[in-house]
Amino acid sequence: MFAWFKTLFAYGVAADPAGLSATARAGAAGERVASDFLQRECGFSIVTRNWHSPRDKRDELDLVCRDGEVLVFVEVKTRASHALVPGYYEVNSRKKKALRRACSTYLRALGSRLPQTYRFDIVEISTRVAGGPPEIRHFENVPLFPKDFV
């Protein structure tokens, strides 16, 4: 019975020897591609990757960057090029609520070093089936924060 239960939750997700699912490996690779792209093409400096809230480990920020004096929170979405729903639209109201909570926790942890300006970006990585280079789309200043945020 327990073996059946385990396979129910692992259905469609093959694990590698290191214990990461194929989805987790693809996500980590997408975050590396996005990080390299933001540094090389946009001139961002990476502050941290995969930041987790000390209060709630489910609250995660994929990338926290600096674009000059602006602190940028970046959500990375890695998708196959033939995916039905683009990564941009996967950041729905439920995900935005979780991201606002994580951003708020991150900003509170900065204390007096709070930046004057911050924004939210989405980087969508579309992987190609034939193995060519991924297509990268960068959406800047996506609406996430209300005017009275923090």
DRENKETOR-978912 format. One record per residue: residue number from 0; residue in three letters; x, y, z of N, C-alpha, C, O in turn. Coordinates in Angstrom, 3 decimals, m for minus. Layout:
PT  resi  resn       nc1       nc2       nc3      cac1      cac2      cac3       cc1       cc2       cc3       oc1       oc2       oc3
PT   NUM   ALA         X         Y         Z         X         Y         Z         X         Y         Z         X         Y         Z
...
//
This chain:
PT  resi  resn       nc1       nc2       nc3      cac1      cac2      cac3       cc1       cc2       cc3       oc1       oc2       oc3
PT     0   MET     0.823    m1.198     0.000     0.000     0.000     0.000     0.862     1.254     0.000     0.589     2.189    m0.753
PT     1   PHE     1.913     1.288     0.846     2.771     2.462     0.931     3.489     2.704    m0.386     3.646     3.851    m0.804
PT     2   ALA     3.928     1.639    m1.045     4.613     1.788    m2.332     3.671     2.415    m3.360     4.093     3.270    m4.138
PT     3   TRP     2.427     2.009    m3.374     1.446     2.576    m4.299     1.245     4.057    m4.007     1.140     4.864    m4.931
PT     4   PHE     1.189     4.421    m2.723     1.001     5.806    m2.319     2.177     6.661    m2.785     1.981     7.776    m3.268
PT     5   LYS     3.406     6.139    m2.639     4.588     6.870    m3.081     4.568     7.086    m4.593     4.912     8.167    m5.068
PT     6   THR     4.170     6.073    m5.343     4.139     6.225    m6.795     3.049     7.191    m7.223     3.181     7.840    m8.262
PT     7   LEU     1.999     7.302    m6.466     0.942     8.248    m6.795     1.482     9.671    m6.803     1.169    10.444    m7.708
PT     8   PHE     2.289    10.027    m5.810     2.827    11.373    m5.718     4.047    11.587    m6.609     4.391    12.730    m6.909
PT     9   ALA     4.699    10.524    m7.032     5.861    10.651    m7.893     5.494    10.483    m9.360     6.377    10.529   m10.217
PT    10   TYR     4.229    10.290    m9.672     3.800    10.035   m11.042     4.233    11.156   m11.974     3.953    12.328   m11.724
PT    11   GLY     4.911    10.790   m13.043     5.314    11.763   m14.046     6.560    12.542   m13.685     6.968    13.418   m14.449
PT    12   VAL     7.172    12.263   m12.567     8.371    12.995   m12.161     9.465    11.974   m11.894     9.461    11.306   m10.860
PT    13   ALA    10.391    11.856   m12.818    11.494    10.916   m12.662    12.572    11.558   m11.803    12.916    12.725   m11.991
PT    14   ALA    13.098    10.791   m10.865    14.134    11.324    m9.978    15.505    10.875   m10.457    15.658     9.770   m10.977
PT    15   ASP    16.500    11.733   m10.282    17.862    11.371   m10.640    18.561    10.845    m9.392    17.992    10.905    m8.303
PT    16   PRO    19.776    10.335    m9.525    20.472     9.785    m8.359    20.694    10.790    m7.242    20.785    10.393    m6.080
PT    17   ALA    20.783    12.078    m7.552    21.000    13.080    m6.509    19.720    13.393    m5.749    19.751    14.145    m4.775
PT    18   GLY    18.598    12.829    m6.177    17.344    13.042    m5.469    16.508    14.181    m6.009    15.449    14.473    m5.452
PT    19   LEU    16.943    14.836    m7.075    16.169    15.926    m7.658    15.290    15.384    m8.764    15.719    14.534    m9.545
PT    20   SER    14.072    15.866    m8.834    13.181    15.462    m9.910    13.628    16.122   m11.206    14.419    17.066   m11.197
PT    21   ALA    13.115    15.618   m12.314    13.428    16.209   m13.620    12.947    17.653   m13.656    13.604    18.511   m14.246
PT    22   THR    11.817    17.923   m13.036    11.280    19.280   m12.985    12.210    20.197   m12.196    12.471    21.327   m12.610
PT    23   ALA    12.710    19.711   m11.060    13.616    20.517   m10.237    14.934    20.770   m10.963    15.488    21.866   m10.871
PT    24   ARG    15.442    19.768   m11.686    16.678    19.949   m12.455    16.477    20.987   m13.552    17.339    21.838   m13.771
PT    25   ALA    15.333    20.917   m14.247    15.043    21.884   m15.313    14.908    23.286   m14.733    15.391    24.251   m15.326
PT    26   GLY    14.254    23.409   m13.577    14.103    24.709   m12.928    15.439    25.305   m12.515    15.676    26.499   m12.700
PT    27   ALA    16.316    24.471   m11.955    17.642    24.947   m11.543    18.461    25.380   m12.763    19.170    26.385   m12.718
PT    28   ALA    18.357    24.621   m13.836    19.076    24.989   m15.064    18.527    26.301   m15.617    19.293    27.147   m16.080
PT    29   GLY    17.210    26.474   m15.572    16.596    27.716   m16.035    17.034    28.910   m15.209    17.249    29.996   m15.748
PT    30   GLU    17.167    28.718   m13.909    17.623    29.809   m13.048    19.067    30.192   m13.362    19.417    31.371   m13.312
PT    31   ARG    19.906    29.212   m13.684    21.288    29.517   m14.082    21.315    30.301   m15.390    22.066    31.267   m15.527
PT    32   VAL    20.493    29.880   m16.350    20.423    30.582   m17.635    19.932    32.015   m17.422    20.488    32.957   m17.986
PT    33   ALA    18.889    32.174   m16.607    18.340    33.504   m16.332    19.366    34.383   m15.628    19.508    35.559   m15.963
PT    34   SER    20.076    33.827   m14.661    21.095    34.576   m13.930    22.199    35.053   m14.880    22.611    36.212   m14.836
PT    35   ASP    22.665    34.150   m15.730    23.707    34.519   m16.703    23.195    35.595   m17.662    23.911    36.551   m17.960
PT    36   PHE    21.964    35.443   m18.143    21.365    36.410   m19.063    21.257    37.794   m18.420    21.629    38.797   m19.029
PT    37   LEU    20.748    37.845   m17.190    20.561    39.132   m16.519    21.897    39.828   m16.270    21.981    41.052   m16.369
PT    38   GLN    22.922    39.078   m15.952    24.239    39.666   m15.741    24.854    40.131   m17.051    25.341    41.257   m17.152
PT    39   ARG    24.830    39.264   m18.052    25.503    39.544   m19.318    24.761    40.583   m20.164    25.377    41.533   m20.646
PT    40   GLU    23.462    40.419   m20.349    22.698    41.256   m21.273    22.101    42.506   m20.624    21.939    43.531   m21.287
PT    41   CYS    21.776    42.427   m19.343    21.087    43.545   m18.687    21.974    44.297   m17.698    21.598    45.370   m17.226
PT    42   GLY    23.138    43.753   m17.384    24.042    44.424   m16.462    23.632    44.327   m15.003    24.094    45.119   m14.182
PT    43   PHE    22.774    43.373   m14.666    22.365    43.189   m13.275    23.504    42.564   m12.487    24.358    41.878   m13.049
PT    44   SER    23.512    42.806   m11.186    24.385    42.048   m10.294    23.475    41.164    m9.441    22.437    41.610    m8.953
PT    45   ILE    23.871    39.934    m9.274    23.062    38.961    m8.526    23.388    39.106    m7.046    24.543    38.985    m6.638
PT    46   VAL    22.364    39.363    m6.255    22.530    39.484    m4.803    22.435    38.100    m4.173    23.279    37.728    m3.357
PT    47   THR    21.411    37.337    m4.549    21.244    35.987    m4.019    20.382    35.167    m4.959    19.583    35.699    m5.730
PT    48   ARG    20.565    33.854    m4.875    19.754    32.903    m5.633    19.059    31.967    m4.664    19.633    31.576    m3.648
PT    49   ASN    17.827    31.610    m4.976    17.048    30.654    m4.177    16.991    31.039    m2.703    17.272    30.220    m1.828
PT    50   TRP    16.629    32.278    m2.438    16.504    32.745    m1.060    15.227    32.168    m0.462    14.164    32.229    m1.080
PT    51   HIS    15.333    31.611     0.737    14.185    31.064     1.469    13.985    31.857     2.745    14.947    32.221     3.422
PT    52   SER    12.743    32.119     3.064    12.407    32.830     4.292    12.809    31.995     5.497    12.568    30.788     5.516
PT    53   PRO    13.414    32.608     6.496    13.753    31.850     7.705    12.515    31.428     8.496    12.561    30.466     9.263
PT    54   ARG    11.401    32.159     8.305    10.171    31.820     9.027     9.384    30.714     8.349     8.770    29.886     9.023
PT    55   ASP     9.396    30.691     7.034     8.601    29.723     6.289     9.388    29.320     5.047     9.497    30.104     4.104
PT    56   LYS     9.928    28.125     5.035    10.798    27.668     3.945    10.068    27.579     2.603    10.711    27.472     1.559
PT    57   ARG     8.734    27.621     2.618     7.988    27.593     1.356     8.089    28.920     0.620     7.927    28.964    m0.600
PT    58   ASP     8.355    29.997     1.343     8.507    31.312     0.715     9.896    31.398     0.108    10.898    31.431     0.824
PT    59   GLU     9.949    31.436    m1.229    11.231    31.435    m1.934    11.249    32.525    m2.988    10.242    32.806    m3.638
PT    60   LEU    12.414    33.130    m3.142    12.671    34.075    m4.220    13.734    33.448    m5.110    14.816    33.104    m4.634
PT    61   ASP    13.435    33.295    m6.395    14.388    32.649    m7.302    15.676    33.450    m7.399    16.763    32.914    m7.179
PT    62   LEU    15.559    34.732    m7.728    16.728    35.605    m7.839    16.421    36.948    m7.211    15.321    37.480    m7.362
PT    63   VAL    17.392    37.489    m6.512    17.326    38.872    m6.044    18.538    39.551    m6.664    19.674    39.115    m6.477
PT    64   CYS    18.278    40.626    m7.406    19.328    41.284    m8.184    19.352    42.774    m7.899    18.456    43.325    m7.260
PT    65   ARG    20.398    43.402    m8.389    20.506    44.860    m8.383    20.597    45.333    m9.824    21.415    44.843   m10.602
PT    66   ASP    19.752    46.284   m10.165    19.814    46.963   m11.453    20.124    48.411   m11.118    19.220    49.232   m10.964
PT    67   GLY    21.410    48.717   m11.007    21.824    50.029   m10.505    21.446    50.119    m9.034    21.893    49.309    m8.222
PT    68   GLU    20.623    51.106    m8.692    20.176    51.288    m7.305    18.857    50.578    m7.012    18.365    50.622    m5.885
PT    69   VAL    18.288    49.930    m8.013    16.991    49.271    m7.861    17.202    47.814    m7.451    17.998    47.100    m8.061
PT    70   LEU    16.487    47.381    m6.417    16.492    45.982    m6.018    15.415    45.282    m6.840    14.269    45.729    m6.878
PT    71   VAL    15.784    44.187    m7.494    14.862    43.498    m8.396    14.639    42.078    m7.905    15.587    41.311    m7.735
PT    72   PHE    13.373    41.734    m7.679    12.985    40.368    m7.351    12.593    39.704    m8.667    11.759    40.225    m9.408
PT    73   VAL    13.199    38.551    m8.953    12.978    37.896   m10.240    12.407    36.503   m10.024    12.973    35.694    m9.289
PT    74   GLU    11.289    36.236   m10.665    10.703    34.900   m10.700    11.087    34.295   m12.047    10.855    34.900   m13.094
PT    75   VAL    11.673    33.104   m12.015    12.105    32.428   m13.233    11.138    31.289   m13.522    10.856    30.463   m12.654
PT    76   LYS    10.636    31.255   m14.742     9.735    30.191   m15.174    10.364    29.494   m16.367    10.602    30.109   m17.406
PT    77   THR    10.633    28.196   m16.209    11.222    27.401   m17.277    10.140    26.510   m17.858     9.471    25.769   m17.137
PT    78   ARG     9.978    26.593   m19.158     8.944    25.838   m19.849     9.507    25.242   m21.131    10.471    25.759   m21.696
PT    79   ALA     8.902    24.159   m21.579     9.196    23.640   m22.907     8.572    24.592   m23.919     7.543    25.209   m23.645
PT    80   SER     9.192    24.709   m25.078     8.696    25.664   m26.071     7.287    25.326   m26.537     6.575    26.202   m27.028
PT    81   HIS     6.874    24.076   m26.391     5.532    23.675   m26.821     4.516    23.666   m25.663     3.418    23.134   m25.822
PT    82   ALA     4.861    24.240   m24.514     3.956    24.265   m23.366     2.690    25.058   m23.689     2.739    26.056   m24.409
PT    83   LEU     1.580    24.613   m23.162     0.307    25.271   m23.438     0.182    26.628   m22.764    m0.408    27.553   m23.323
PT    84   VAL     0.741    26.749   m21.553     0.644    27.998   m20.805     2.039    28.607   m20.680     2.932    27.987   m20.101
PT    85   PRO     2.237    29.810   m21.214     3.547    30.460   m21.061     3.858    30.726   m19.590     2.951    30.870   m18.771
PT    86   GLY     5.141    30.790   m19.268     5.575    30.997   m17.885     5.060    32.278   m17.278     4.781    32.324   m16.080
PT    87   TYR     4.927    33.325   m18.081     4.428    34.608   m17.573     3.060    34.437   m16.920     2.797    35.023   m15.870
PT    88   TYR     2.200    33.649   m17.525     0.843    33.470   m17.014     0.762    32.474   m15.870    m0.273    32.358   m15.214
PT    89   GLU     1.852    31.756   m15.629     1.890    30.860   m14.476     2.034    31.629   m13.163     1.780    31.080   m12.091
PT    90   VAL     2.433    32.874   m13.242     2.527    33.715   m12.045     1.138    34.328   m11.843     0.882    35.486   m12.175
PT    91   ASN     0.263    33.501   m11.285    m1.131    33.897   m11.085    m1.300    34.598    m9.738    m0.317    34.854    m9.043
PT    92   SER    m2.530    34.903    m9.373    m2.776    35.664    m8.139    m2.300    34.906    m6.898    m1.819    35.526    m5.950
PT    93   ARG    m2.424    33.595    m6.890    m1.965    32.805    m5.737    m0.443    32.886    m5.607     0.082    33.062    m4.507
PT    94   LYS     0.265    32.757    m6.739     1.725    32.835    m6.731     2.179    34.244    m6.373     3.160    34.410    m5.648
PT    95   LYS     1.480    35.258    m6.871     1.838    36.643    m6.545     1.683    36.914    m5.057     2.485    37.641    m4.472
PT    96   LYS     0.663    36.339    m4.443     0.474    36.517    m2.999     1.656    35.916    m2.234     2.158    36.525    m1.289
PT    97   ALA     2.097    34.731    m2.639     3.251    34.088    m1.997     4.523    34.905    m2.237     5.355    35.042    m1.340
PT    98   LEU     4.669    35.442    m3.438     5.848    36.261    m3.742     5.847    37.562    m2.942     6.900    37.989    m2.469
PT    99   ARG     4.693    38.197    m2.784     4.615    39.416    m1.959     5.025    39.116    m0.526     5.735    39.904     0.100
PT   100   ARG     4.581    37.980    m0.006     4.943    37.581     1.359     6.455    37.379     1.469     7.070    37.837     2.432
PT   101   ALA     7.061    36.695     0.490     8.504    36.454     0.515     9.282    37.762     0.355    10.277    37.981     1.046
PT   102   CYS     8.830    38.631    m0.555     9.505    39.924    m0.759     9.431    40.775     0.500    10.409    41.423     0.875
PT   103   SER     8.284    40.774     1.148     8.109    41.548     2.374     9.059    41.054     3.464     9.681    41.854     4.163
PT   104   THR     9.168    39.737     3.602    10.080    39.164     4.590    11.526    39.529     4.268    12.300    39.867     5.164
PT   105   TYR    11.884    39.463     3.001    13.245    39.811     2.577    13.544    41.274     2.885    14.605    41.594     3.421
PT   106   LEU    12.610    42.159     2.547    12.825    43.592     2.772    12.914    43.920     4.262    13.716    44.762     4.666
PT   107   ARG    12.092    43.258     5.079    12.165    43.482     6.532    13.509    43.034     7.083    14.034    43.641     8.017
PT   108   ALA    14.069    41.972     6.508    15.368    41.467     6.977    16.493    42.445     6.658    17.528    42.430     7.323
PT   109   LEU    16.305    43.295     5.651    17.332    44.286     5.319    17.421    45.387     6.363    18.457    46.040     6.494
PT   110   GLY    16.351    45.594     7.097    16.341    46.597     8.158    16.577    47.993     7.642    15.836    48.466     6.780
PT   111   SER    17.601    48.670     8.152    17.881    50.065     7.787    18.497    50.182     6.394    18.582    51.286     5.856
PT   112   ARG    18.932    49.063     5.798    19.538    49.098     4.465    18.478    48.961     3.369    18.791    48.572     2.244
PT   113   LEU    17.244    49.277     3.693    16.116    49.141     2.774    16.326    50.031     1.552    16.563    51.230     1.704
PT   114   PRO    16.242    49.467     0.334    16.433    50.293    m0.861    15.247    51.223    m1.077    14.133    50.936    m0.639
PT   115   GLN    15.492    52.328    m1.749    14.403    53.261    m2.032    13.464    52.707    m3.090    12.264    52.980    m3.064
PT   116   THR    14.001    51.938    m4.012    13.198    51.431    m5.113    13.405    49.936    m5.279    14.525    49.438    m5.166
PT   117   TYR    12.323    49.226    m5.546    12.396    47.801    m5.856    11.279    47.488    m6.833    10.284    48.206    m6.932
PT   118   ARG    11.478    46.390    m7.550    10.483    45.996    m8.542    10.486    44.480    m8.687    11.319    43.778    m8.113
PT   119   PHE     9.532    44.001    m9.467     9.382    42.570    m9.699     9.469    42.297   m11.199     8.772    42.931   m11.991
PT   120   ASP    10.326    41.354   m11.583    10.477    40.948   m12.976    10.201    39.454   m13.100    10.313    38.702   m12.132
PT   121   ILE     9.842    39.047   m14.303     9.694    37.630   m14.624    10.621    37.330   m15.794    10.651    38.066   m16.780
PT   122   VAL    11.369    36.252   m15.677    12.186    35.771   m16.789    11.632    34.405   m17.174    11.554    33.489   m16.356
PT   123   GLU    11.255    34.297   m18.432    10.698    33.057   m18.954    11.737    32.397   m19.855    12.232    33.010   m20.801
PT   124   ILE    12.058    31.152   m19.551    13.018    30.376   m20.331    12.233    29.295   m21.056    11.596    28.457   m20.418
PT   125   SER    12.274    29.309   m22.381    11.615    28.280   m23.191    12.681    27.366   m23.758    13.502    27.786   m24.574
PT   126   THR    12.665    26.113   m23.323    13.647    25.149   m23.807    13.164    24.547   m25.120    11.969    24.321   m25.314
PT   127   ARG    14.085    24.300   m25.992    13.751    23.743   m27.304    13.924    22.226   m27.285    14.831    21.699   m26.641
PT   128   VAL    13.051    21.544   m27.992    13.098    20.086   m28.049    14.349    19.613   m28.775    14.963    18.629   m28.362
PT   129   ALA    14.739    20.297   m29.851    15.875    19.870   m30.667    17.216    20.127   m29.998    18.254    19.740   m30.536
PT   130   GLY    17.218    20.760   m28.856    18.460    20.981   m28.125    19.168    22.275   m28.466    20.316    22.464   m28.063
PT   131   GLY    18.524    23.173   m29.194    19.120    24.464   m29.505    19.150    25.346   m28.278    18.725    24.932   m27.200
PT   132   PRO    19.651    26.568   m28.436    19.702    27.475   m27.289    18.289    27.844   m26.828    17.373    27.931   m27.646
PT   133   PRO    18.111    28.058   m25.538    16.780    28.407   m25.034    16.384    29.822   m25.457    17.235    30.684   m25.679
PT   134   GLU    15.099    30.033   m25.561    14.581    31.372   m25.831    14.323    32.038   m24.480    13.705    31.444   m23.597
PT   135   ILE    14.795    33.263   m24.327    14.686    33.969   m23.052    13.837    35.212   m23.247    14.094    36.019   m24.140
PT   136   ARG    12.812    35.360   m22.395    11.974    36.555   m22.416    12.038    37.193   m21.026    11.838    36.529   m20.009
PT   137   HIS    12.322    38.493   m21.010    12.448    39.227   m19.756    11.318    40.250   m19.681    11.233    41.151   m20.515
PT   138   PHE    10.459    40.108   m18.686     9.353    41.038   m18.460     9.714    41.892   m17.249     9.782    41.386   m16.129
PT   139   GLU     9.944    43.174   m17.468    10.351    44.085   m16.397     9.151    44.746   m15.744     8.134    45.010   m16.385
PT   140   ASN     9.296    45.005   m14.459     8.325    45.783   m13.682     6.901    45.244   m13.811     5.967    45.981   m14.127
PT   141   VAL     6.759    43.968   m13.565     5.453    43.313   m13.589     4.679    43.760   m12.348     5.246    43.769   m11.256
PT   142   PRO     3.411    44.130   m12.481     2.642    44.573   m11.310     2.572    43.477   m10.239     2.062    42.383   m10.483
PT   143   LEU     3.079    43.785    m9.089     3.045    42.874    m7.955     2.770    43.607    m6.656     2.015    43.131    m5.808
PT   144   PHE     3.386    44.763    m6.507     3.335    45.477    m5.236     2.271    46.559    m5.230     2.199    47.347    m6.173
PT   145   PRO     1.436    46.620    m4.186     0.545    47.765    m4.040     1.346    48.996    m3.611     2.500    48.873    m3.203
PT   146   LYS     0.748    50.163    m3.700     1.460    51.408    m3.375     1.959    51.457    m1.936     2.998    52.055    m1.658
PT   147   ASP     1.229    50.836    m1.028     1.596    50.893     0.400     2.334    49.623     0.851     2.256    49.244     2.020
PT   148   PHE     3.045    48.972    m0.068     3.690    47.709     0.236     4.876    47.869     1.168     5.554    48.896     1.124
PT   149   VAL     5.136    46.908     1.987     6.241    46.656     2.911     5.729    46.437     4.266     6.508    46.208     5.192
//
